[in-house]
């Protein structure tokens, strides 16, 4: 059986971080949908035939925060089941709790993980979601 192609949407408004994450994910054989804003990501997902396997979301975007993005994603049944990992510079207990309550699979502080560790976590979340679909 052929290995399924993995696609990850990266929503990050800092150009250098978006570029670094995209390059590293592509190096790992993952197809990347790069989005420099929350609005761009929401428009992108509305026009896709196939949902990405996961969304890598920065909490603080220039046009919206992660909470608003998650609320928008969860209103669309087509997108509600996509695993989301938040990769942020800050995390108050309330913020993390609210994001997890909205269905975020993991909330990661950028400073505490290397890029390759974040990708490993992302792959585990994708593998778990695929296993759940197969059951």
Secondary structure, 3 states (H helix, E strand, C coil): CCCCCCEEEEECCCHHHHHHHHHHHHHCCCEEEEECCHHHHHHHHHCCCCCCCEEEECCECCCCEHHHHHHHHHCCCCCCCCEEEEEECCCCHHHHHHHHHCCCCEEEEHHHCCHHHHHHHHHHHHHHHHHHHHC
